[in-house]
Amino acid sequence: MAVNSAHAPGGGVLIHAGESIILFCKNVVVDFDDVRDCKEMHGDKKGCLYLTTHRMIFTHDKKGDKFVSFSFPFVTLQEVELEQPLFGANYIKGKVRAQPGGGFSGEARFKLTFKHGGCIEFGQAMLQAAKMAGRHTSQGFAPPPYTPYQGNVYPAPPPAYTPPQQGFYGWVPPYQTFPDQPPAGSVFVQEAPPPYPGLGGYPAPPGYPPQNGGSGLSAPAGAPPVGFYTPGAGPGPAYAPPPPQPGYWEAPPQYQKKND
């Protein structure tokens, strides 16, 4: 987990190269408890919640607040439960472990309340995605240290927020409950791959991208294509050789560096 690590400098959500958004939900309120060393996390925050192939991401609607975004990597989640109270909105609760350098220490309890419905469907999808990602980690896996990203940020290609309708490895997320997509121009991607596992496996070790032409992901046996971006070809196999630098896709011409 890391505070203010999942938003672009000019606004919008920031994802890793090779990470895709599965579900998007507005009007979600997050509340943290047992946090002593991060004032930014105090109080209720209303915003948007994203379920990706590697984590949950919350972005705060309130402009100018010191709390802008929060990252919930699957590997940091514990004791997650779905609650359906007799009175009030349904919510997800659990604990999230801090990533070293991520803005607070230890762990924090969280509560995600869905004001306009969808809590159970989102929560079940998150638990399924976390379970699938967990197949690629060992018991007791510690969250990797958070390192502030200093590289380039680009508008994400459509497959980063248009998940495959056939689903992932036999699992089809509840797209009918969450038909909305993030607003145009609000999703950005960095060049670095995720430092923790997702649905399709674990990212490449330091030195990414791999020098042998591989994708940097460990594909399960017989796994179908997931739909990462291949320049000029639309959605393509997740485990095909990667496109030219940087990362999984080539930046649009207007964002590419020009040689002097």
Secondary structure, 3 states (H helix, E strand, C coil): CEECCCECCCCCEEECCCCCEEEEEEEEEEEEECCCCCHHHCCCEEEEEEEECCEEEEEECCCCCCCCEEEEEHHHEEEEEEECCCCCCCEEEEEEECCCCCCCCCEEEEEEEECCCCHHHHHHHHHHHHHHHHCCCCCCCCCCCCCCCCCCEEECCHHHCCCCCCCECCECCCCCCCCCCCCCCCEEEECCCCCCCECCECCCCCCCCCCCCCCCCCCCCCCCCCCEEECCCEEECCCCCCCCCCCCCCCCHHHCCCCC
